[in-house]
Amino acid sequence: MDIGSTPSIIACSINCITAFSVIWLMLLWPVFYYFSPYAIKTSISVNLPIVFLLYLVVYASIGGVIPHLLFYRGFKKIEASVAGILLLPEPISASILAALFLDQPIGLDIMVGGALILLSNYFVISARPNIIPTR
């Protein structure tokens, strides 16, 4: 399945995400400014040390750009509907990582939710026999 050139899709995705974020920031900033008792939170400053800017670039790359690149590259191998099904266990892994690194307790509600997600994922995968291509 040819979905077009990957660089154009990635450029469109990054541009759309950036535009969407900027629009929401512009819409919500006056509301935040009105309700915030602290002026420091609402001031816009670019006087950051260069190290902070480098950390920001690394964080944005690891947390945003690289996952999107890998996600769109995966569309060459599997269909978008299959990718959506395979992403269903993401909240489970997020809960496990939060418990390991942030000491967040895993309660009964999280375990039941994770079990329901795994069960629904099993039903969806068992309904489609050739969900993952064997190339």
Secondary structure, 3 states (H helix, E strand, C coil): CCCCCHHHHHHHHHHHHHHHHHHHHHHHHHHHHHHCCCHHHHCCCCCCCHHHHHHHHHHHHHHHHHHHHHHHHHCCCCCHHHHHHHCCCHHHHHHHHHHHHCCCCCCHHHHHHHHHHHHHHHHHHHHCCCCCCCC
